[in-house]
């Protein structure tokens, strides 16, 4: 019998409170402290509650009006500069400089149902409808894998005027500043674009990206039930680039109540040593 480990809310709160209070400071006059505000907000996040519900869910905490007033003092640019220090405070104790690690980047869209104004308009992203809205707060995250552990290295808010290549460039520069080496960089399907592949190839970054099954040529390449590799020329109106497509096959053996084989496909660049 396998015993289950239950993660308690208090453990999550205590784990992140110290790094946050060390790197995020809110100037407060009165009886409240910086830790009071941060602890309350983290508790709301862990319990998946809103600031509006604070007085209904907790006792002896700041009211909604006070919380909103103090949180407005936070500066997004300053938070972005601090986010790696906050996230890596503990992981850096076990990660080794100069070592090759596997990295992953993904894009997350959180549904947004509020209003858009001057304070948030550059962060409200329009995309395919999900959960009754096509407005989202989106963010891109960088992760590092060390043995069986995965750590978040950095989280950046998506802005309307920035490209995926700009975010990847920031992450690659960050990895270099931390003095880590990239064994392979795994990316979401949202990064499947000629500009991204050009950036990765020009910088010699080993990478894996799930392909977008679009176009007759790509569909033809993916036909069949044998593991194999192929080359594909991706092009747009101004440029073209050669991609290595790796097709893997997994036999389901009743998994998810399915039988037969399942095709796993991705664009790979300079990853022959790990595929």
Residue, then its C-alpha position, 0 to 999 in steps of 0.5 A: x500500500x502506497x502512503x500518500x503525502x499530503x501537502x498542507x497549506x501552511x507548508x506552502x506558505x512557510x516555504x515561500x514567505x521567507x524568500x518573498x519578504x527578503x526580496x519584496x518590500x512594501x512601504x507601510x505606515x501604521x500597525x501592519x508590516x510587510x510580512x503581514x501583507x505578503x503572508x495574507x496574499x500568499x495565503x489567498x493564493x494557496x487557498x485559491x481565494x480572491x482579495x475580495x474574500x479576505x475578510x470572509x476567509x481569514x481573521x486578524x488580517x488587513x481588510x480588502x481596501x487596505x490590501x489593495x492600497x498597499x499592493x498597488x505600491x508594487x512595481x511590475x518591473x522591480x518584481x521581474x528583476x527580483x523574481x529569479x532571486x526569489x525563486x532560486x534562493x533554495x534551489x541554488x544550494x543544490x545546483x552546480x555552476x558549469x553543469x549541463x541541465x535540462x531546461x523547459x519553457x512553457x506558456x500559461x494562459x490564465x482566464x481574465x474576466x475583469x476590465x482593461x485599462x491603462x494599468x493593465x492593457x499591455x498584459x491582457x492578451x487576446x487568444x482562443x476562447x477558453x472558460x467563457x473568455x478570450x482575455x488572459x493574463x499570460x506568463x512564460x516560465x523557465x524550469x530546470x530539472x536536476x535528477x528527479x526535481x524540477x525548479x522554477x527559475x524565472x516567470x515573466x508576464x507576457x506583454x502584447x508587443x514582445x515576441x517569443x524570441x525576446x523571452x527566449x533570449x532573456x532566458x538564455x542570457x539568464x542561464x548564462x549569468x547563472x553559469x549553467x549549461x543547456x543539455x536540452x531546451x524543451x519548449x511548448x508547441x506555442x514556440x513552434x515558429x520559424x523565428x524561434x527555430x532561427x534563434x535556437x539554431x543561430x545560438x547552437x541551443x539543443x532543443x525539442x519542440x512539438x510540431x504543428x501538424x499543418x500542411x500536406x508535407x508535414x502530414x505526409x512525414x508523420x504518417x506511419x507507425x515506425x520510429x524514424x527521423x525526417x527533414x522538413x523545410x519550414x518557410x514563410x514569405x521572407x525566410x526558410x529553415x531546415x528542421x530535423x523531425x523526430x517521430x517516436x512511437x509508443x505502444x499504448x497497451x491499454x493505457x487510457x483505455x486505448x490500444x495500438x500505437x501513439x505517435x510522439x513527434x517533435x522538431x529537434x535541433x542538435x539533440x542526437x545524444x539525448x534522443 
